[in-house]
Amino acid sequence: MRAFAESKQTARTSVSGRCMALLLPAMLMTVLSITASAQRITGTLRGLVNDPNGAAVTGAAITATNQQTGVTEHTVSTSTGSYEFPTLLPGPYTVSTQSQGFRESVTKGVNVSANSVTDNNVTLSVGANSETVEVNAGVTEVQTTTSTINNDFSTKEVLDIPTGSGSPLQLSILAPNTTAEAGGITGVGGSVGGQRPNTNSFTVDGVDDNNTGVTGNNSNVIQDAVSGFNLVTNQFSAEYANAASGQFNIVTKSGTNNWHGSAEYYLQNRNLNALDNLTKKALLEGDLDHVPRLDQTRTGGTLGGPIIKNRWFVFGAYEFTNFRQDGNSASVTLPTDAGRQSLVSMAADPEVAKLLGIIPTATSANNAVTVNGTQIPVGSAILFSPFFVKEHDAQFNTDYKLSSHQISARFLFSNQSTIYPVATPQAEFNQPGINNNRKVALTDSWVISPRFVNDLRLSYSRFLQQIATPAKFDSYNTFHLPDLGNLQIGPNDTQRNLQNEYQIADNQSFQVSRHTLKWGAEYRQYIAPTFFLSRSHGDYAYTSTQELVNDLVPGNLGNTLRGAGSGLFSQNEDSFYWFAQDDLKVTPRLTLNLGVRYEYNSNFASSKTQALNAISDVPGVIEFHNPTTQKNNYAPRVGFAWDPTGSAKWAVRGGFGLAYGRTFGNLPQLALPPQYQTEENPFVVCAAFNPAPAWCTNGGQIAQGFDFLKNGGLPSTYTLVNDPAITRALTQGLIADQKQPKTLNWTLNIQRELYRGGVLEARYLGTRGLFLPVQIRLNSQSAFDSLSPLPTYLDPSQVPAAVPTPVDTRATFDNFNAQPLSQYGFAGNVTAHLPLGSSTYHGGALTFSQSLSHGLTLRANYTYSHNIDNSTAELFSTFLNPRRAEDNFNLNAERGNSALDVRHKLALAWTYALPQTHMESGWMKALLNGYEINGSYIAQTGQPITILSPYDANNNFDVAGDRAILNPNGIGNTATDVNAVCNSGPGGAVSIVAPDIFGSFPGCGASDDTNVVGYVTMDPKARYVATQTGSKSTVGRNTFYTPGFGIWNLSVFKNTHFTESAYLQLRIEMFNALNHPNYTVAGNLSVFSTLTGTNATADPAFNLATSGNPDFLRPQVFSGGSRNVQLVAKIIF
């Protein structure tokens, strides 16, 4: 689910005067043309014109004619024989070349793809101009003039390769150096080149499609309207913008000289699909009385053709999606109905009873928890909740050739209504939502002269998302119960995100001698008022069910939080970019790609509200000011492409580039000053509120308070007093000065054409990510910074007979002040996202591709890689890879395997049209001809996760990153809790004391922890041991690898022709065709699968090292997936 933020300031922002010095070079460089970008709806065709001896032919006239539209473009070769058409619409072209003293050369079937370079070299033969030499173009796969690594997918591949998703973006998983979406890691598109998914960038028809709030794409594009999809996995051309990872580019179809169209119907139904492991279990155990619903239909059509032949063309598409499902499943631990009744009967007050009453129940018991001395029966259960999507999508395109101008317009429309489920599926908490999208783009490609072309682009995009909490449950809190498998119950927050984007861009290209020069700039303005107040209902982290029943203050004080105040945040922003590029033909076989790029992004408008909190400044320690913007974002790019033999059958390519990502709005909106909002915890409320709630003093101290819910819990509102003592106590975060994420990438690539259309490629790609945002609690420090850890003995035999008075005991840790800023009056966490993250990726890939030959297209690649970082997740999106470090101020200890580390990945995709039979009977031909078998196979190794402890071992009031202890003598994937080593006997004689249900040790000596001098495992044969308060972990970050996956997707087509160009297509598509369960936390069916986020938060106990945890490292608690079947019928004409 996406989370957003907003501010009261909705006025438009503009680039400040200080930025004019940055704008001036680009304004001069574009010679009064306003701006430019790289991602586009057109492609580039270029090559060399030589005579039979290999000498350059100067001044040759080259004409490129689109075979589908009849539109022609003209240019002439330079003094080095080179020519270029920089802005051709995608499609097959006929290229004719004429020069005095040579026969005319005509090459047919030269395919141009959007956002890519096609090489077409011409060798003229001596003869009369009236003579013509015709050839059919070979498939150009070896790239001899550009260092940019593109992965192009044709219309046929977009429509025919089964991937388990209707989105063409899904095809990115088939490219080398990419991965499926990691479980619980935010962003869209998986990891490209080892970088975080939220640094990917998206365009539709050449214009921006990024969500500035949470990253990812805004638009759903109709699959049958897509002309092609292109993924760029390195960024050596200076044209490429606004991403430190992959560039995902979709281009939609254009009309042609003939009217063509289609009508489509896609069907998925529960009766066609197999059942996954969780559904089978739920049916067997009675948690479900029916097969869960999963029904989806997509109905639509396309139509395109000429208004005026050879000049004006239109294309349109419409699709309606109706998706209905019982929802994603989750395996949880719940009380039985009788158990819940017992809990409600023991409730300390009606507010507690209200929350207990919404806990779902298990049908049978297999365990029990103790509450006030009573055994409460609990059992495992599978939960589902209804889910639906109703969506209308439309696309309209038009292209007009006017003299030297190619004018194109694109309009995209989408209206979606849906349901957003909560982490633990409960239908009553489902949030109704809408996602509406509009996009208008206008393009003018102007051929000023045969060697000078201007490409102007204007666009407006509007994206609206609204998610509402059901009014009935607006007064309910969210709570966590660790003794019920860390069960989370309660509503999510209301959200609203509106993003209006205005974009103007202009590219210019000029050919002279050996140089192909490109330059340009781009301006974007975002007007984006949003609303989101995190944890607005209160998020209460109890240490046991008994705490809730008795209405005590939740024991996990550092994670008992509530957002209060205004949820408004303005993501208004201005962005400006310019670039200059020279593709230098050093020799006919060596091209250098030299460029530089500049990027400027203003801060979000509401970020400046931090200056209102200057009253809370502590000079030299922490200061609150209007965050500065980064103005030195220059990105050099250098690459080369070398044809070592001159045959265009070999290519050696490589280079180095620097690219910038951008800060997304969800980060600063969580750190607004107390003049707008605050994040409450019990310490903040009791220190800053006057009068303080009664529960602050009911028990003599906060940790012993009672009547917590009865007295309102954490308040939903507050009144700010203009007093530093109050504002500091209510300060929730710090918005850091802008420091954009930066990626260094380098590559070496060798291509070899083995035979016509068959290309083998070996590739190395390395990246280094810098200044990545990391969530840090500035007011939280580890006790180990000043205290010695208590020992944890891995076997009772290791416990000494006596421990005379040690320097530090558990009581020393209890009394440790974990808030270094408390001396200045700060009581909150003071959370900031600081640019302290870094990553290193090395990946080698071997790829084979076969272009259409004898009915077969084939892609196959294998990638071996290793990804290391010190942080991956920025927000709470997963229990598996914590978003905060074990020690906020020791990120070096976090360096290890990235959550994005995928050592091995294999991808295979093909389309195959079976040979035609040659029979005289028309009926037999219709029956036996027209079959296709298409498929894909995707396999990758599993995602590494961190083994966590349920306790705040370093006593920094944060359990998010506390790791476990590794027992080298442990057996299997087992875990254990610990007993206390208590030295309350004479002379420090020790005894072993078991914990109570709260994890405390009241049976040790004076019961004040002064006699707890260490710990010992309950089970010396367990591999992973919980770290208790004061004990230090030995397990590293992301050291346990979860299972990987392997998925076969297959489809069978039958085409029955009515006429040569009109036919009926029937197909059956099977996703996970072999019905093989894949117990993975990563996306086993889709790089864009919601399953990844669901698995990552579905079972908080999965990686929690504690005794009696039946789910610990047991992948079967997740859905292993199942075979899904889709039936498709199309009429194509």
QUIQUIPE-V493908 format. One record per helix or strand of 3 or more residues. SS is the DSSP state (h for helix, s for strand). FROM is the first residue (numbers start at 1). LEN is the number of residues. If there is no record, write none. Layout:
ss->[SS/SS]
from->[FROM/FROM]
len->[LEN/LEN]
//
This chain:
ss->[h/s/s/s/s/s/s/s/s/s/h/h/h/s/h/s/s/s/h/h/s/s/s/h/h/s/s/s/s/h/s/s/h/s/h/s/s/s/s/s/h/h/s/s/s/s/h/s/s/h/s/h/h/h/h/s/s/h/s/h/h/h/s/s/h/s/h/s/s/h/s/s/s/s/h/h/s]
from->[17/42/61/72/82/91/104/117/132/150/155/168/197/201/223/226/247/260/270/277/294/312/330/337/350/367/374/387/405/427/431/452/471/478/482/487/495/515/529/539/545/557/561/568/573/590/605/634/650/665/677/682/694/702/724/742/758/783/790/796/810/822/831/856/891/904/922/931/978/986/991/1012/1045/1063/1090/1115/1124]
len->[13/9/6/5/8/8/9/3/5/4/6/7/3/4/3/7/6/9/3/9/15/14/7/10/7/5/10/16/16/3/19/16/3/4/3/3/18/13/4/4/5/3/5/3/15/12/12/9/11/7/4/7/3/3/7/14/20/3/4/3/5/3/23/14/4/10/7/10/5/3/3/6/13/9/9/3/9]
//
